[in-house]
Amino acid sequence: MFDLVTKYKGAAQIILFLMMVPFAFFGVDYYFRSPASEGSVATVGGAPITQAEFADSMREQADRMRQQMGRNFDPSMLDSPEVRFALLEMLVNQRLLAGKAREEKFHVSDAQLQQYIAAIPAFQEDGRFSPDRYRQALSTQNMTPPMFEQRLRQDMMLGAVQEPIVAANIVARTSALRYLGLLEQQREVELAAVEMEPFLRGVKIDDAQVREFYDKNPAAFQTPEQARIEYVLLTQDAMIAQTKVDEADVKKQYEANARQYTVGEERSASHILIPLKVDANEDEKTAAKKLADELYAKAKAAPAQFADLAREYSKDPGSAQQGGDLGSFARGAMVKPFEDAVFAAKEGDLLPPVRSDFGWHVIKVTGARAARTQPFDEVKAQIEADLKQQKAGQKFAASVDQFQNLVYEQADSLAGVAKALDLKVETTPFITRAQAQTIGLGNPKFVDALFSPESIQSKRNTEAIEVAPNTLIAGRIVEFKPAARRPFDEVKTEIRTQLERRTASELAQKAGLAKLKLLAEGKPDKDVGIVFAKPVTVGRGQVQPGLPPDVLARVFQVKADKLPAYTGAANELGGFSIVRVLKVTTPPESDKARVDMAQSRLSEQLGRELLSAYLASLKAETDVTINQANLEKK
């Protein structure tokens, strides 16, 4: 789905959620009841999802992630069965929802589509829809207007099916209060531990036990296969560092694109926000307007006190504590009524209350800067960097074919490609597959090619492999050591220590459970042989030494009607933690803002669960099958 579309962000979030929780209701086996149509990765109600459609979705997902993550994006993140199944699950869900939309005869007219597109800020210039900007924005996403409009029409139809399910959930205030009460509840506890070390001194492991463990666990003592390798990297970034740009070219670029370096008119402002809900009644509207007028009068009488008034009265969480300061902004950054009022004013003006979708704003214009062309010296460095990037990109593109050909044609050495393209042949000591994958920027394709049986035997170059955007690598094995089992004499001390600690831990946990039972029966601490530390107060997620997450979870599962109460579990040191719960502290009732936020969070969660359940019911009514062989094809 096109990234610039933000109005239906609820639907977009749902699609992303569906990608993260594939097979939540049916499991993989549900889909493999019969083979899907030949050439398709799946069928939904008899209609195929073709391999081409699936490949397009994979490509689009990669493009989205590349835009969001930049250089941190690793193509191998998408190269796994889990991701492929998750993406296919999303496509299946889209087909199911689209089928429901057709069944319910939902329709998006051309007029509705045009109105929706015209309202997207990314396609506007000076507040109005710009056809040129529309086409330009789509071209950066490799899309044509018909392609975009077809997808947007489908998304709007899917939204009509999803939104009533996702957005129509009402969570009672009492439920939100209970949720916050449980979330913020604290408990006073005392901690004690049955340590492993005292038991360790009495544990004896004989040679026969050590040998038996060694013989029964051969894989545990394998040294991984290792290799000394050579490799060369071809990257556009390295070429940028080698690229030089003449200042005359930089100046020429500046003069030829002067409009590009024009900064639009800007304003700085502070405001006091008096919020008003969309469904506010007349009394609420009157009260909000009255308060805004009063604050305007106070600010007009004492302009220097504007920041103090904003801190006290403004309900804008992003600016109130900064005295209402919104910083500098250009046109298009603020809602239209606010923007129109500010850009019609002069620096220092205090504006009467302005109404927007958020409520009433009392605004002070703190700065005004006219449109201006940035001087050459101000943008020189950026232009130079852009030209270097452009030249390096051209040089990289010209070098790719040569790199690919040379590593193939001169397959016994990397020296030829290194000399031809002024690259360095890197060498390593003996390294494992995991270390080689790090060299390949985490991409498993490089490791698979490098450690293939053919490459190990022939010691020839791998093919040129793209491990990241604008990054190619080729390597060869110089020397190889196969995986081997470590000799018994080399590991017997490690095995003995491991068995001793495991046995001691089992004894400590057994003793801990026995002591826990005695304490729960009312035996005094000294009779049980336990010494508790001083009481501490803990909250959910507040891990303390000797209180790992699973033990903490047990603390909050203890019933609060009869205290003290006891619980316990194995701890991270191999011993056993015992906890005495002394007191439960219920938090004070949260303020309205926190309760509203909790209601919203619970409503969103409920909406996701209801949508998942709804999709599960659609799957149950529809024949959905997956062709695993086609899905796994690369």
NUBA-236826 format. One line per 2 residues: number of its first residue (from 1); for each residue x, y, z of C-alpha. Coordinates in pm, whole numbers. Layout:
BEGIN
NUM> X Y Z  ...
***
This chain:
BEGIN
1> 0 0 0  132 345 -95
3> 318 509 195  180 859 141
5> -171 748 224  -222 822 591
7> -589 893 628  -680 526 661
9> -393 463 900  -616 242 1115
11> -654 0 826  -281 15 755
13> -202 -71 1118  -440 -364 1098
15> -267 -496 786  70 -472 962
17> -76 -649 1265  -201 -932 1043
19> 150 -974 908  285 -1015 1262
21> 38 -1281 1376  -6 -1530 1092
23> -202 -1848 1155  -332 -1718 1487
25> -647 -1925 1466  -588 -2219 1237
27> -221 -2308 1220  -35 -2408 908
29> -206 -2746 861  -541 -2577 799
31> -416 -2452 466  -260 -2770 334
33> -575 -2975 290  -543 -2985 -90
35> -298 -2850 -346  -365 -2501 -480
37> -389 -2415 -846  -72 -2475 -1043
39> 138 -2158 -1075  -25 -1989 -774
41> 97 -1961 -418  -258 -1990 -282
43> -624 -1989 -369  -896 -1806 -178
45> -1245 -1925 -262  -1112 -2073 -586
47> -942 -1748 -697  -562 -1776 -723
49> -298 -1553 -565  -32 -1580 -834
51> 341 -1603 -786  372 -1268 -966
53> 134 -1101 -719  324 -1248 -429
55> 660 -1138 -573  523 -784 -621
57> 411 -776 -256  754 -896 -141
59> 919 -626 -350  689 -355 -215
61> 746 -467 142  1123 -452 83
63> 1088 -100 -62  886 18 238
65> 1136 -125 485  1427 21 287
67> 1269 368 300  1198 341 673
69> 1528 185 781  1774 333 530
71> 2116 175 557  2001 -45 843
73> 1777 -238 606  1896 -593 544
75> 1729 -775 250  1783 -1106 428
77> 1521 -999 685  1258 -1096 426
79> 1434 -1415 321  1274 -1657 566
81> 975 -1896 558  812 -1710 850
83> 813 -1378 666  689 -1535 342
85> 399 -1703 524  319 -1380 710
87> 309 -1179 389  91 -1442 222
89> -139 -1437 524  -182 -1063 470
91> -273 -1120 104  -520 -1393 201
93> -684 -1161 454  -708 -885 194
95> -880 -1125 -47  -1125 -1234 224
97> -1212 -873 311  -1239 -776 -56
99> -1480 -1065 -111  -1691 -946 180
101> -1689 -592 41  -1820 -720 -293
103> -2079 -934 -119  -2204 -630 75
105> -2199 -428 -250  -1963 -162 -111
107> -1864 84 -382  -1624 379 -404
109> -1736 626 -668  -1496 824 -888
111> -1608 1143 -713  -1529 998 -369
113> -1190 880 -489  -1104 1220 -642
115> -1214 1404 -330  -1007 1175 -110
117> -691 1210 -325  -727 1588 -345
119> -733 1606 37  -398 1429 82
121> -144 1697 189  143 1526 6
123> -33 1600 -324  -105 1966 -248
125> 75 2289 -322  -24 2604 -132
127> -321 2414 13  -455 2303 -326
129> -432 1975 -516  -145 1981 -766
131> -159 1730 -1056  215 1775 -1117
133> 301 1707 -754  63 1410 -758
135> 239 1250 -1055  583 1334 -918
137> 507 1182 -577  374 864 -737
139> 677 832 -964  908 823 -660
141> 716 511 -557  737 361 -909
143> 360 394 -949  131 545 -1213
145> -192 729 -1124  -413 440 -1247
147> -214 192 -1035  -239 411 -727
149> -607 486 -775  -692 119 -818
151> -511 33 -493  -659 325 -307
153> -1009 230 -420  -949 -122 -286
155> -811 10 42  -1114 233 89
157> -1342 -63 26  -1149 -278 273
159> -1167 7 522  -1545 9 492
161> -1547 -356 604  -1287 -322 879
163> -1360 13 1040  -1700 -82 1192
165> -1532 -379 1361  -1212 -210 1470
167> -1337 134 1566  -1678 60 1716
169> -1558 -88 2044  -1655 86 2365
171> -1457 -1 2676  -1633 99 2996
173> -1457 345 3226  -1480 91 3508
175> -1290 -160 3293  -1021 97 3220
177> -994 184 3589  -961 -183 3680
179> -697 -229 3410  -493 64 3542
181> -542 -54 3898  -400 -396 3818
183> -125 -252 3601  -3 -8 3868
185> -67 -225 4173  233 -280 4401
187> 311 -553 4649  535 -555 4953
189> 741 -874 4964  1027 -1039 5149
191> 1280 -1248 4958  1479 -1554 5058
193> 1678 -1803 4856  1787 -2164 4879
195> 2134 -2139 4726  2286 -2401 4498
197> 2646 -2377 4629  2598 -2567 4960
199> 2461 -2864 4765  2742 -2840 4512
201> 2999 -2936 4774  2828 -3270 4832
203> 2781 -3368 4466  3011 -3634 4325
205> 3011 -3726 3954  3214 -4032 3859
207> 3402 -4092 3534  3137 -4330 3402
209> 2868 -4059 3422  3094 -3813 3243
211> 3169 -4063 2965  2802 -4156 2930
213> 2704 -3791 2886  2977 -3743 2623
215> 2866 -4049 2427  2494 -3957 2438
217> 2544 -3592 2332  2788 -3594 2040
219> 2647 -3275 1886  2719 -3078 2204
221> 3094 -3114 2155  3125 -3040 1785
223> 3358 -2767 1668  3189 -2587 1376
225> 3332 -2593 1027  3575 -2306 975
227> 3750 -2145 684  4008 -1882 599
229> 3855 -1665 330  3932 -1379 94
231> 3666 -1134 -17  3615 -802 -195
233> 3336 -549 -144  3203 -311 -408
235> 3000 -34 -244  2864 297 -362
237> 2951 455 -25  3321 378 -77
239> 3303 542 -420  3153 857 -267
241> 3463 897 -52  3682 865 -365
243> 3475 1108 -574  3581 1472 -618
245> 3360 1757 -737  3481 2089 -883
247> 3352 2402 -711  3257 2537 -1053
249> 3019 2242 -1098  2872 2308 -755
251> 2815 2676 -843  2661 2579 -1177
253> 2422 2338 -1004  2319 2614 -761
255> 2252 2868 -1035  2060 2620 -1249
257> 1831 2521 -960  1785 2846 -771
259> 1417 2776 -703  1512 2453 -527
261> 1703 2655 -268  1418 2893 -192
263> 1287 2862 162  919 2942 202
265> 772 3194 441  785 3079 804
267> 629 3179 1133  705 3109 1498
269> 417 3099 1744  303 2999 2090
271> -51 2901 2177  -289 2808 2456
273> -518 2521 2356  -865 2486 2505
275> -974 2145 2370  -1323 2080 2243
277> -1455 1739 2143  -1620 1699 1804
279> -1941 1580 1969  -1940 1849 2240
281> -2281 1976 2351  -2379 2343 2353
283> -2285 2396 2719  -1937 2255 2659
285> -1894 2473 2349  -2001 2783 2537
287> -1771 2707 2832  -1469 2648 2606
289> -1524 2971 2413  -1572 3168 2736
291> -1246 3035 2880  -1060 3112 2556
293> -1193 3471 2560  -1090 3513 2925
295> -739 3387 2856  -709 3615 2553
297> -807 3910 2770  -552 3814 3037
299> -276 3769 2777  -363 4103 2615
301> -346 4277 2952  -10 4117 3040
303> 165 3988 2723  476 3890 2921
305> 266 3638 3117  162 3441 2806
307> 401 3152 2876  278 3122 3236
309> -83 3116 3117  2 2843 2865
311> 169 2628 3131  -135 2662 3356
313> -424 2638 3111  -310 2486 2778
315> -407 2123 2719  -160 2067 2436
317> 73 1800 2583  344 1880 2330
319> 382 2252 2403  216 2341 2734
321> 524 2283 2949  729 2492 2703
323> 501 2789 2761  299 2704 2451
325> 601 2737 2219  543 2561 1885
327> 874 2664 1728  905 2764 1362
329> 690 2619 1085  608 2672 719
331> 273 2660 547  113 2316 550
333> 245 2220 893  -58 2331 1096
335> -434 2288 1061  -576 2542 816
337> -766 2782 1049  -461 2805 1276
339> -226 2851 979  -443 3114 806
341> -461 3324 1122  -88 3304 1198
343> 33 3379 844  -204 3675 819
345> -49 3826 1134  278 4007 1208
347> 552 3927 1457  438 4019 1808
349> 64 4001 1733  -168 3843 1990
351> -462 3686 1808  -820 3653 1932
353> -931 3290 1988  -916 3077 1670
355> -1133 2766 1633  -992 2444 1479
357> -1081 2076 1491  -881 2055 1815
359> -1065 2333 1996  -991 2701 2065
361> -642 2848 2029  -516 3172 2183
363> -213 3249 1967  92 3473 2006
365> 303 3519 1691  662 3522 1814
367> 848 3544 1483  803 3595 1108
369> 1047 3521 830  977 3603 468
371> 1051 3363 186  1415 3378 89
373> 1672 3213 -134  1945 3042 63
375> 2290 3189 -17  2538 2969 -200
377> 2768 2925 100  2476 2798 307
379> 2392 2515 67  2732 2454 -91
381> 2815 2150 125  2479 1987 55
383> 2505 2044 -321  2857 1903 -319
385> 2738 1595 -129  2449 1549 -375
387> 2680 1574 -675  2923 1326 -519
389> 2633 1089 -455  2519 1126 -815
391> 2865 1070 -964  2937 778 -730
393> 2604 624 -828  2694 647 -1196
395> 3040 504 -1131  2894 223 -919
397> 2638 133 -1186  2915 122 -1447
399> 3131 -98 -1221  2866 -358 -1133
401> 2883 -550 -1461  3262 -542 -1460
403> 3269 -670 -1101  3028 -953 -1183
405> 3216 -1053 -1497  3564 -1048 -1345
407> 3482 -1258 -1037  3331 -1514 -1275
409> 3593 -1504 -1552  3895 -1503 -1317
411> 3739 -1751 -1077  4063 -1869 -910
413> 4155 -1530 -764  4007 -1198 -655
415> 4324 -1007 -742  4204 -924 -1094
417> 3878 -759 -992  4053 -578 -706
419> 4313 -431 -943  4065 -337 -1214
421> 3830 -153 -979  4084 -30 -721
423> 3942 -249 -446  4118 -422 -158
425> 4124 -800 -114  4044 -864 253
427> 4169 -1182 423  4054 -1346 746
429> 4186 -1600 996  3979 -1917 1040
431> 3618 -1807 1090  3283 -1981 1132
433> 2970 -1949 919  2825 -1697 1167
435> 3135 -1480 1143  3128 -1502 764
437> 2765 -1391 768  2868 -1082 963
439> 3120 -1001 688  2834 -1043 439
441> 2634 -780 633  2409 -1048 777
443> 2296 -1179 439  2278 -1562 441
445> 2316 -1585 62  2686 -1500 86
447> 2745 -1767 351  2548 -2030 159
449> 2749 -1962 -156  3082 -1949 27
451> 3029 -2272 222  2862 -2467 -57
453> 3026 -2809 -126  3142 -2686 -467
455> 3308 -2373 -327  3474 -2569 -47
457> 3616 -2821 -289  3714 -2592 -576
459> 3814 -2285 -370  3679 -2073 -658
461> 3515 -1732 -628  3151 -1707 -540
463> 2932 -1512 -776  2882 -1141 -707
465> 2612 -1125 -439  2408 -817 -344
467> 2410 -819 37  2263 -468 79
469> 2146 -185 -146  2438 -74 -367
471> 2668 -331 -202  2814 -635 -380
473> 3048 -896 -236  3239 -1192 -373
475> 3458 -1430 -175  3651 -1754 -190
477> 3770 -2013 60  4148 -2032 94
479> 4160 -2312 354  3882 -2520 509
481> 3845 -2715 833  3539 -2945 853
483> 3331 -2976 1167  3486 -3220 1414
485> 3405 -3367 1752  3626 -3244 2036
487> 3825 -3526 2204  3688 -3664 2530
489> 3999 -3569 2730  3963 -3209 2615
491> 3603 -3172 2740  3570 -3411 3033
493> 3637 -3140 3295  3369 -2917 3138
495> 3122 -3206 3140  3193 -3292 3503
497> 3140 -2928 3610  2817 -2908 3410
499> 2677 -3228 3562  2777 -3124 3914
501> 2601 -2789 3881  2291 -2942 3725
503> 2263 -3200 4005  2321 -2936 4274
505> 2055 -2714 4117  1803 -2999 4118
507> 1876 -3064 4488  1841 -2692 4572
509> 1508 -2666 4394  1378 -2979 4561
511> 1477 -2839 4902  1322 -2503 4812
513> 988 -2659 4724  989 -2850 5054
515> 1062 -2532 5252  794 -2342 5059
517> 539 -2607 5153  633 -2586 5522
519> 604 -2206 5523  263 -2224 5356
521> 154 -2464 5630  244 -2202 5894
523> 585 -2323 6013  806 -2044 6159
525> 1101 -1921 5951  1363 -2049 6197
527> 1210 -2397 6203  1215 -2409 5823
529> 1571 -2275 5810  1494 -1967 5604
531> 1605 -1606 5659  1408 -1341 5469
533> 1565 -1010 5365  1411 -673 5450
535> 1076 -604 5283  1078 -439 4940
537> 795 -300 4730  770 -427 4373
539> 553 -351 4071  477 -545 3758
541> 785 -560 3538  1006 -428 3819
543> 1264 -707 3833  1487 -729 4142
545> 1793 -947 4213  1667 -1292 4307
547> 1326 -1207 4161  1337 -1298 3790
549> 1032 -1233 3567  870 -1575 3618
551> 896 -1541 3997  763 -1183 3982
553> 467 -1307 3778  390 -1558 4053
555> 400 -1278 4312  115 -1100 4133
557> -80 -1424 4095  -97 -1469 4473
559> -449 -1405 4604  -464 -1093 4817
561> -747 -1206 5046  -525 -1394 5291
563> -181 -1252 5367  97 -1327 5427
565> 115 -1577 5141  407 -1761 4987
567> 525 -1842 4636  851 -1934 4470
569> 1034 -2079 4169  1380 -2161 4039
571> 1601 -1855 3999  1866 -1754 3749
573> 2153 -1868 3976  2042 -2229 3985
575> 1886 -2201 4328  1528 -2150 4442
577> 1369 -1813 4532  1101 -1800 4803
579> 882 -1491 4828  656 -1388 5115
581> 384 -1147 5003  301 -914 5294
583> 83 -637 5159  -99 -525 4845
585> -103 -152 4765  -380 -33 4537
587> -287 284 4344  -502 596 4371
589> -754 647 4094  -581 778 3782
591> -658 1118 3634  -897 1152 3344
593> -623 1171 3079  -470 839 3187
595> -809 671 3204  -895 801 2856
597> -564 668 2726  -626 330 2887
599> -976 316 2735  -829 394 2395
601> -556 131 2431  -801 -136 2543
603> -1041 -41 2265  -765 -77 2004
605> -664 -415 2145  -1025 -531 2148
607> -1064 -409 1791  -764 -611 1676
609> -892 -921 1850  -1240 -878 1703
611> -1095 -829 1355  -883 -1143 1397
613> -1190 -1335 1507  -1389 -1195 1215
615> -1117 -1302 969  -1113 -1645 1132
617> -1485 -1678 1066  -1436 -1575 703
619> -1161 -1837 666  -1390 -2101 813
621> -1649 -2018 546  -1401 -2001 257
623> -1181 -2262 94  -828 -2129 153
625> -535 -2343 37  -163 -2278 -3
627> 77 -2432 -253  382 -2473 -33
629> 617 -2567 -318  536 -2248 -512
631> 549 -2033 -199  902 -2148 -122
633> 1029 -2074 -473  1269 -1781 -483
***
